């Protein structure tokens, strides 16, 4: 999962892209990058860290031009500590292309071999985004064959990309001297939308990037669709997939997206309210409401669900945890010891809300169980009489291969375990999970046009239809490398432009 943005304007875009990336910071805190174009020359700066730390005044001054791209990175493949795997990625032919990508290619290994043997292109990192860029560049080169580039050529190239590439991908690319291209995989797994204001067109992962920068949200990019914006701001669009079908990632609505975003015509906030409503019915069947004194959310994504659940059960809703906003997401961190240590750094209890009470803790989801176990113990240490735990999402039982960092089954607390076994591991007095079908109905009811979701981490059904056990094992082998001591020798990239 990453956050991406692209802008074509009649005015300098560096500050606008920076502001949009701040609004998408929740989608990745590992690295950030911006590339702009002026007179067919690209200017790039990218580095590890949060947006506010990566871009200083001197960096912003060195990013001139009226169109550009940006990305915040959350690594799911390759080396998490390699600055060269931060995006955007650059290739010099044809024309010169830079690209940002949100998602995960499931056939990157085979494509890499194809690129070397058949397309004669070199891949210098372990990033599947570099593979995707080179496939796109090859297909644009094959389509144009030395002739001037037209929107028709761009769409034909994307059509060929769809036929070669498998997995999830929302892409924004900039072609030197021509414009900005955006396209989405034929299943629409990862989100992408478009907004406009006077003289500016913006593409981004979430609608909040539009609204927060005073752009009017115009529409979602459809699954399989490509949009090309030329340097005059003219928008060209075409469906480029043979059999597109919208199957968005349901985990976006459960946890990943900001609550103030609207994705594929579904309000993320309303989706989480609906999850709380259906979860309330599950709670009643497990723990009588008169045995619960208070409902407490685990910050922050679970708040809407917890509030709706408390209202329906007629129970007090209280904030019992205070979150330190300056600690990164725990499930991103490499290594269980680091993850466990960070939980108490990230959350602190308000003891008066727990002492002598039977508390129902509500979380958006339970992935590895490490955080949940620690939180339950924190509640007990604060004096709770009984601690019940409810998850607004079903048990996460299966690896995710489409761009969320939970790929190995052994890391998932629910894999091959019953709810009772999970309860014992977490240490709570009762454990209530959402039901898979109820989750799909609760969210899907907000947009009847969506007939199905990618809910593979919950139900084991991979919507692309091409995932085998061998694929999952291979993808696991290409997980983010958590060893900071490894030497980074991947030095070929468009260099950061310095004053």
C-alpha positions in Angstrom: 0.0 0.0 0.0 1.3 3.4 -1.0 -0.2 6.9 -1.7 0.3 8.4 -5.1 -0.5 11.7 -6.7 -0.1 13.3 -10.2 -0.8 16.9 -11.3 -0.9 18.8 -14.6 -1.3 22.5 -14.2 -0.6 26.0 -15.6 1.3 26.9 -12.5 4.2 25.4 -10.5 3.1 22.1 -8.8 5.8 21.3 -6.3 3.9 22.8 -3.3 0.6 21.3 -4.4 2.1 17.8 -4.7 3.7 18.2 -1.3 0.4 19.2 0.3 -1.4 16.2 -1.4 1.3 13.8 0.0 0.7 15.1 3.5 -2.9 14.2 3.1 -1.9 10.7 1.9 0.8 10.2 4.6 -1.3 7.6 6.3 -0.8 5.4 3.3 3.0 5.1 3.8 5.6 6.5 6.2 8.7 4.7 4.9 9.8 7.0 2.1 8.6 9.9 0.0 9.4 11.3 -3.4 8.4 14.0 -5.9 9.4 14.4 -9.5 8.5 17.5 -11.7 9.0 18.4 -15.3 10.2 21.6 -16.9 11.1 21.8 -20.5 11.3 18.0 -20.9 13.7 17.8 -18.0 12.8 15.8 -14.9 13.8 17.1 -11.4 13.5 14.5 -8.6 14.0 14.3 -4.9 13.2 11.2 -2.9 14.4 9.8 0.4 13.5 7.6 3.4 11.2 9.2 6.0 8.0 11.2 6.3 7.0 13.9 3.9 7.8 16.7 6.3 11.3 15.3 6.9 12.2 14.4 3.3 11.4 17.8 1.7 13.2 20.9 3.0 13.1 24.4 1.4 16.1 23.7 -0.8 14.5 20.5 -2.1 11.3 22.2 -3.0 13.1 25.0 -4.8 14.8 22.4 -6.9 11.5 20.9 -8.2 10.4 23.4 -10.9 7.7 22.8 -13.4 3.9 22.7 -14.0 3.4 18.9 -13.9 4.7 16.2 -11.6 4.2 13.1 -9.5 4.6 12.2 -5.9 4.5 9.1 -3.7 4.6 8.0 -0.1 5.9 4.5 0.3 4.8 1.6 2.3 7.1 -1.2 1.3 5.7 -4.7 0.7 8.4 -6.1 -1.6 12.1 -5.5 -2.0 14.4 -3.8 0.4 12.6 -1.5 2.9 15.9 0.3 3.7 17.0 1.1 0.2 16.5 4.7 -0.8 16.8 3.7 -4.4 13.6 1.7 -4.1 11.8 4.8 -3.0 9.6 6.1 -5.8 9.3 7.7 -8.4 11.2 5.4 -10.7 12.8 6.6 -13.9 13.7 5.2 -17.3 15.2 7.2 -20.1 13.6 5.5 -23.1 11.3 6.0 -24.9 10.9 9.7 -24.4 11.8 9.6 -20.7 9.2 8.2 -18.3 8.8 8.4 -14.5 6.3 6.3 -12.6 4.6 5.9 -9.2 2.8 2.8 -8.3 0.4 1.6 -5.6 -0.1 -2.1 -5.4 1.8 -5.4 -5.9 2.5 -7.4 -9.0 2.0 -11.1 -8.6 3.9 -12.1 -11.7 6.9 -9.7 -11.2 9.4 -12.6 -11.1 8.3 -13.9 -14.6 8.1 -10.4 -16.0 11.6 -9.6 -14.9 12.9 -12.6 -16.8 10.9 -11.6 -19.8 12.2 -8.1 -19.7 15.8 -9.4 -19.7 15.5 -12.1 -22.3 12.9 -10.7 -24.7 12.7 -7.0 -24.2 16.4 -6.4 -23.4 15.7 -4.2 -20.5 17.7 -4.1 -17.2 16.0 -4.1 -13.8 18.3 -2.8 -11.1 16.3 -3.3 -7.9 14.0 -5.8 -6.3 11.0 -3.5 -6.7 8.0 -4.7 -8.7 7.3 -1.0 -9.5 10.5 -0.9 -11.6 9.4 -4.0 -13.4 6.0 -2.3 -14.1 7.7 0.9 -15.4 9.9 -1.1 -17.8 6.9 -3.1 -19.1 5.1 0.2 -19.8 8.1 1.8 -21.4 8.7 -1.2 -23.6 5.1 -1.3 -24.8 5.1 2.5 -25.5 8.3 2.0 -27.5 6.8 -0.9 -29.4 3.6 1.1 -30.1 5.2 4.3 -31.3 8.3 2.8 -33.1 10.0 6.1 -33.4 6.9 8.1 -34.4 5.4 11.0 -32.4 3.3 9.9 -29.4 -0.4 10.2 -29.5 -3.1 9.4 -26.9 -4.1 6.5 -29.1 -0.6 5.1 -28.7 -0.7 5.5 -25.0 -3.9 3.6 -24.7 -2.7 0.9 -26.9 0.4 0.5 -24.8 -1.7 0.3 -21.6 -3.9 -2.3 -23.2 -0.7 -4.4 -23.8 0.4 -3.8 -20.2 -2.9 -5.2 -18.9 -2.4 -8.3 -20.9 1.1 -8.9 -19.5 0.9 -7.8 -15.9 -1.0 -9.5 -13.1 -1.8 -8.3 -9.6 -2.9 -5.0 -8.2 -1.7 -1.7 -9.6 -2.8 1.9 -9.6 -0.3 3.8 -11.6 0.5 7.4 -12.5 3.3 8.0 -15.0 4.8 11.2 -16.6 6.1 11.0 -20.2 8.6 13.8 -20.9 7.3 16.4 -23.2 3.9 14.8 -23.5 1.8 14.6 -20.3 0.7 12.5 -17.4 -0.8 9.0 -17.7 -2.9 7.1 -15.1 -4.4 3.7 -15.1 -5.8 1.1 -12.8 -5.7 -2.7 -12.9 -8.7 -4.5 -14.5 -10.1 -5.5 -11.1 -9.7 -2.0 -9.5 -8.1 -3.5 -6.4 -6.2 -0.4 -5.5 -8.0 3.0 -5.6 -7.4 5.9 -7.9 -9.5 9.1 -8.6 -9.4 12.4 -10.4 -10.2 16.0 -9.4 -10.1 19.4 -11.1 -9.9 23.1 -10.4 -9.2 26.1 -12.6 -6.3 25.1 -14.8 -5.3 22.0 -12.8 -6.1 18.3 -13.0 -5.1 16.1 -10.1 -5.0 12.3 -9.8 -4.6 10.6 -6.4 -5.2 7.5 -4.4 -7.9 9.0 -2.3 -10.5 11.8 -2.6 -9.2 13.5 0.5 -6.1 14.6 -1.5 -8.5 16.6 -3.8 -10.7 18.1 -1.1 -7.7 19.1 1.1 -6.1 21.0 -1.8 -9.3 22.7 -3.0 -9.9 20.5 -6.0 -13.3 19.3 -6.9 -13.6 15.6 -6.9 -14.7 14.6 -10.4 -14.7 10.8 -10.6 -13.0 7.5 -9.9 -10.7 6.0 -12.5 -12.5 2.8 -13.5 -10.9 -0.6 -13.4 -8.8 -1.2 -16.5 -9.3 2.5 -17.6 -6.5 4.7 -18.7 -6.5 8.5 -18.5 -4.0 10.7 -20.3 -3.7 14.4 -19.6 -1.6 16.3 -22.1 0.5 19.3 -21.1 -2.3 21.7 -22.1 -4.6 20.0 -19.5 -6.8 18.2 -22.0 -8.1 14.9 -20.6 -8.3 11.8 -22.8 -9.7 8.6 -21.4 -10.3 5.1 -22.7 -11.1 1.6 -21.3 -8.1 -0.5 -22.0 -8.9 -3.9 -20.3 -10.6 -6.8 -22.1 -12.8 -7.8 -19.2 -12.8 -5.1 -16.4 -14.7 -5.8 -13.2 -14.7 -3.7 -10.0 -13.4 -5.7 -7.0 -11.9 -3.1 -4.7 -9.8 -4.1 -1.7 -12.2 -4.3 1.3 -9.3 -3.7 3.7 -9.2 -0.1 2.4 -12.6 0.5 4.0 -11.8 -1.5 7.1 -8.5 0.2 8.0 -6.2 1.6 5.3 -8.1 4.7 4.0 -8.8 7.9 5.8 -12.4 8.0 7.1 -13.1 11.3 5.3 -12.3 9.7 1.9 -14.9 8.5 -0.6 -13.6 5.5 -2.6 -15.5 3.9 -5.5 -18.6 5.9 -4.4 -18.4 4.5 -0.9 -17.9 6.8 2.1 -15.2 5.2 4.2 -16.7 6.7 7.4 -20.2 5.3 6.6 -18.6 1.9 5.8 -17.1 1.8 9.3 -20.4 2.8 10.9 -22.1 0.0 9.0 -19.4 -2.5 10.3 -20.2 -1.3 13.8 -23.9 -2.0 13.3 -23.4 -5.5 12.1 -20.7 -6.2 14.8 -23.2 -5.1 17.5 -25.4 -8.1 16.5 -22.5 -10.4 16.9 -21.6 -9.0 20.3 -25.2 -9.6 21.6 -25.0 -13.3 20.6 -21.7 -13.7 22.6 -21.8 -11.3 25.6 -25.1 -10.0 27.1 -24.9 -6.2 27.0 -25.7 -6.0 30.7 -22.4 -7.6 31.3 -20.6 -4.7 29.6 -20.0 -1.5 31.4 -18.3 0.6 28.7 -17.2 0.4 25.0 -13.7 1.6 24.3 -12.2 1.9 20.8 -8.6 1.1 20.0 -7.5 4.3 18.2 -8.0 5.3 15.5 -9.7 3.5 12.6 -12.1 1.6 14.9 -13.8 4.7 16.4 -16.7 4.9 14.0 -17.5 1.2 14.4 -17.1 1.4 18.2 -19.4 4.5 18.5 -22.1 2.9 16.3 -21.9 -0.4 18.3 -22.2 1.4 21.6 -25.2 3.5 20.5 -27.0 0.4 19.3 -26.3 -1.5 22.5 -27.2 1.4 24.7 -23.8 1.4 26.3 -21.4 4.3 27.3 -18.7 5.1 24.7 -15.5 6.3 26.2 -11.9 7.0 25.1 -9.7 4.8 27.2 -6.5 5.0 25.1 -4.5 8.1 24.2 -2.4 7.7 21.0 1.0 9.1 20.5 0.7 10.4 17.0 4.5 10.5 16.5 5.0 6.8 16.5 4.6 4.9 13.2 2.2 2.1 12.5 3.2 -1.0 14.5 2.3 -3.6 11.9 4.7 -1.9 9.4 7.7 -2.4 11.7 10.1 -5.2 10.9 10.5 -7.8 13.6 8.1 -8.9 16.4 10.4 -7.5 19.2 10.3 -4.0 17.7 6.5 -4.3 17.1 5.8 -5.4 20.7 8.0 -2.7 22.2 6.2 0.0 20.2 2.7 -0.8 21.4 3.1 0.9 24.8 5.0 3.8 23.2 2.1 4.2 20.9 -0.8 3.9 23.3 -1.3 5.0 26.9 -4.3 4.1 29.1 -6.7 6.4 31.0 -6.9 4.2 34.0 -10.1 5.7 35.4 -12.0 4.3 32.4 -10.9 0.7 33.2 -10.8 0.4 36.9 -13.3 -2.1 38.2 -15.2 -2.2 34.9 -16.1 -4.9 32.3 -14.8 -3.2 29.1 -15.5 -4.1 25.5 -12.5 -3.1 23.4 -13.3 -2.6 19.7 -10.5 -2.8 17.1 -10.8 -2.4 13.3 -9.0 -5.7 12.7 -6.7 -8.2 14.3 -3.8 -9.2 12.1 -0.8 -10.7 14.0 -2.4 -10.5 17.5 0.7 -9.0 19.0 -0.8 -5.6 19.5 -4.2 -7.0 20.7 -2.5 -9.1 23.4 -0.5 -6.2 24.7 -3.6 -3.9 24.8 -5.6 -6.5 26.7 -2.9 -6.7 29.2 -2.7 -2.9 29.5 -6.5 -2.9 30.2 -6.0 -5.5 32.9 -3.1 -3.6 34.4 -5.3 -0.5 34.5 -7.7 -2.4 36.8 -10.3 -3.7 34.3 -12.5 -6.5 35.8 -13.2 -8.2 32.5 -11.8 -7.4 29.1 -13.8 -8.4 26.0 -12.4 -7.8 22.5 -14.4 -7.2 19.3 -13.0 -6.9 15.8 -14.9 -4.9 13.2 -13.3 -7.2 10.6 -13.4 -11.0 10.3 -10.4 -13.1 11.2 -7.4 -12.4 9.0 -6.6 -16.0 8.0 -4.9 -15.8 4.6 -1.8 -14.1 3.2 -2.4 -10.9 1.2 -0.6 -10.6 -2.2 -2.0 -7.3 -3.5 0.0 -4.8 -1.5 -0.7 -5.1 2.2 2.2 -6.2 4.5 0.8 -9.4 5.9 1.9 -12.0 3.5 3.0 -15.0 5.6 0.4 -17.3 7.0 2.5 -18.1 10.1 2.4 -14.4 11.1 -1.4 -14.3 11.2 -2.8 -15.2 14.6 -6.1 -16.5 13.0 -4.4 -18.8 10.5 -5.5 -22.4 11.2 -6.8 -21.4 14.7 -10.3 -21.4 16.1 -11.7 -18.2 17.7 -11.3 -19.8 21.1 -7.6 -20.6 20.4 -7.1 -16.9 19.3 -8.9 -15.7 22.4 -6.5 -17.7 24.6 -3.5 -16.2 22.8 -4.8 -12.7 23.1 -5.8 -13.2 26.7 -9.3 -11.6 26.6 -12.4 -12.9 28.4 -14.4 -13.1 25.1 -13.5 -12.5 21.5 -16.1 -11.4 18.9 -15.3 -11.3 15.2 -17.2 -9.8 12.3 -18.6 -12.3 9.8 -17.2 -12.2 6.3 -20.6 -12.1 4.5 -21.9 -9.5 6.9 -18.8 -7.3 6.3 -19.3 -7.5 2.5 -23.0 -6.7 2.8 -22.4 -3.8 5.2 -19.9 -2.1 2.9 -21.3 -3.3 -0.4 -24.8 -1.9 0.4 -23.3 1.6 0.0 -22.6 1.0 -3.7 -24.8 -1.8 -5.3 -22.8 -1.5 -8.5 -19.9 -3.3 -6.7 -20.8 -7.0 -6.9 -17.7 -8.3 -5.1 -14.6 -7.2 -3.2 -11.1 -8.4 -2.9 -11.4 -9.9 0.6 -8.7 -12.5 0.1 -7.0 -12.0 3.5 -10.4 -12.9 5.1 -11.8 -15.5 2.7 -8.8 -16.8 0.8 -10.4 -16.0 -2.6 -7.9 -14.1 -4.8 -9.9 -12.1 -7.3 -7.2 -12.2 -10.1 -7.7 -16.0 -10.2 -4.0 -16.7 -10.8 -2.6 -17.2 -7.3 -1.2 -20.6 -6.2 0.5 -21.7 -3.0 3.8 -21.5 -5.0 3.1 -17.9 -5.9 2.5 -17.0 -2.3 5.7 -18.7 -1.2 7.7 -16.9 -3.9 6.1 -13.5 -2.9 7.0 -14.2 0.7 10.6 -14.7 -0.4 10.5 -11.2 -1.9 9.1 -9.5 1.2 10.6 -6.2 2.4 14.1 -6.8 3.7 14.2 -5.7 7.3 17.9 -5.8 7.8 19.4 -2.3 7.9 22.9 -3.7 8.0 22.7 -4.9 4.4 24.7 -2.8 2.1 22.7 -1.0 -0.6 24.5 -1.3 -3.9 21.6 -0.2 -6.1 22.9 3.2 -7.0 21.5 3.7 -10.5 18.6 6.2 -10.4 17.8 9.7 -11.5 19.9 11.7 -9.0 18.3 14.1 -6.6 18.7 17.6 -8.0 20.7 19.8 -5.6 21.1 23.6 -5.6 
